[in-house]
């Protein structure tokens, strides 16, 4: 667990009692204009179970202040042949609306930079999300100007 004394914020990995709160936030996040896909209960449950069971590919953190959950972050781990090293994808960066714009996400990014100092950090953001883009740029992220595609087999749709 990480504790930021200035902001009284903690970053802690999720536990089995966090399922309802996490899935509630995922439903809000995935139905927002921050994503092209709406997710599904199956996906949300899978993400929770995989993060909870300490898979090598996924971590989930709650951002907490004074026992209030402010948001969550999902990290996915992979290898980048483009950069020649392990990669940490900041997949879901979600803060409840009343906590946005307070420097919480840049602080979390600093925490992850320190935790994984020799890894590549990557994320995706919608072009319309100017506040998030500004925060990511302040945290040192650079734009990769190309499209990304995906494919899901029919049996998983």
C-alpha positions in Angstrom: 0.0 0.0 0.0 1.2 3.5 -0.8 0.3 6.6 1.2 0.6 10.2 0.0 0.8 12.3 3.2 0.2 15.6 1.4 -3.1 14.5 -0.1 -4.0 11.8 2.4 -4.4 9.4 -0.5 -3.6 5.7 -0.5 -3.2 3.3 -3.4 -4.1 -0.2 -2.5 -4.6 -3.4 -4.4 -8.2 -4.5 -4.5 -9.5 -7.3 -2.2 -12.5 -9.6 -2.4 -14.7 -7.1 -0.6 -14.2 -4.5 -3.3 -16.2 -6.2 -6.1 -19.4 -4.3 -5.9 -17.7 -0.9 -5.7 -15.3 -1.7 -8.5 -18.0 -3.0 -10.8 -20.1 0.0 -10.2 -17.3 2.3 -11.2 -16.5 0.1 -14.2 -20.1 0.4 -15.4 -19.9 4.2 -15.2 -16.4 4.4 -16.9 -17.3 2.0 -19.7 -20.6 3.8 -20.5 -18.8 7.1 -20.7 -17.4 8.7 -23.9 -13.9 7.8 -22.7 -14.2 4.4 -24.4 -15.5 3.1 -27.7 -16.7 -0.1 -26.1 -19.3 -0.5 -23.3 -17.8 -3.5 -21.7 -20.1 -6.2 -20.2 -20.8 -7.8 -16.9 -18.7 -10.8 -18.1 -15.8 -8.5 -18.9 -16.1 -6.6 -15.6 -16.2 -9.9 -13.6 -13.3 -11.3 -15.5 -11.2 -8.2 -14.8 -12.1 -8.4 -11.1 -11.3 -12.1 -10.8 -8.0 -11.8 -12.7 -6.8 -8.8 -10.7 -7.9 -10.4 -7.4 -6.1 -13.7 -8.2 -2.8 -12.0 -8.7 -2.4 -12.9 -12.4 1.0 -11.8 -13.8 -0.8 -9.7 -16.4 -3.2 -7.5 -14.4 -3.2 -5.3 -11.3 -6.0 -3.3 -9.9 -5.7 -0.4 -7.5 -8.2 1.6 -5.5 -7.4 5.2 -4.9 -8.6 5.9 -1.4 -8.8 8.9 0.9 -10.1 8.7 4.5 -11.9 5.4 3.7 -13.6 6.9 0.6 -12.9 5.3 -2.7 -12.0 8.0 -5.2 -11.5 5.8 -8.2 -9.6 2.8 -9.6 -6.8 2.0 -12.0 -6.2 -1.2 -13.9 -2.7 -2.0 -15.1 -2.0 -4.6 -17.8 1.5 -6.0 -18.3 3.0 -7.0 -21.6 6.1 -6.7 -23.7 6.7 -4.0 -26.3 8.8 -5.1 -29.3 8.6 -1.4 -30.4 10.5 -0.3 -27.3 12.3 -3.6 -26.5 11.2 -4.0 -22.9 8.3 -4.8 -20.6 5.3 -2.6 -20.8 2.8 -1.4 -18.3 -0.5 -0.3 -19.9 -2.5 2.1 -17.7 -5.8 0.6 -19.0 -8.5 2.1 -16.8 -7.8 5.4 -15.1 -11.1 6.3 -13.4 -11.8 9.0 -10.8 -15.2 9.8 -9.6 -16.2 13.2 -11.1 -15.9 15.2 -7.9 -12.2 14.2 -7.5 -11.0 15.0 -11.0 -8.6 17.9 -11.7 -6.9 17.7 -8.3 -3.6 16.1 -9.4 -4.6 12.6 -8.2 -3.9 10.8 -11.5 -0.5 12.4 -12.0 0.5 11.4 -8.5 -0.6 7.8 -9.2 1.5 7.9 -12.4 4.5 9.0 -10.4 3.9 6.1 -8.0 3.8 3.6 -11.0 6.9 5.2 -12.5 8.8 4.6 -9.2 7.4 1.1 -8.8 8.3 0.1 -12.4 11.3 2.3 -13.2 12.6 0.5 -16.2 9.3 -0.4 -17.9 7.5 1.5 -20.7 4.3 3.0 -19.5 1.5 3.3 -22.1 -2.1 4.4 -22.2 -4.9 5.4 -24.6 -7.0 8.5 -24.4 -9.8 10.0 -26.5 -8.8 13.1 -28.4 -11.8 15.0 -26.9 -10.5 14.3 -23.3 -8.4 17.5 -23.1 -8.1 17.4 -19.3 -6.7 13.9 -19.3 -4.3 14.7 -22.2 -3.0 17.7 -20.3 -2.4 15.6 -17.2 -0.7 12.8 -19.1 1.6 15.3 -21.0 2.5 16.9 -17.6 3.4 13.4 -16.4 5.9 13.0 -19.4 3.8 11.0 -21.8 4.3 11.6 -25.5 1.8 11.0 -28.3 2.2 8.0 -30.7 0.4 9.2 -33.8 -1.0 6.0 -35.2 -4.2 4.0 -35.1 -4.7 1.0 -33.0 -6.9 -1.9 -34.1 -8.4 -5.0 -32.4 -10.0 -8.3 -33.2 -12.1 -10.5 -31.0 -13.1 -14.0 -32.2 -16.8 -14.7 -32.6 -16.9 -17.1 -29.6 -15.9 -14.3 -27.3 -18.3 -11.6 -28.5 
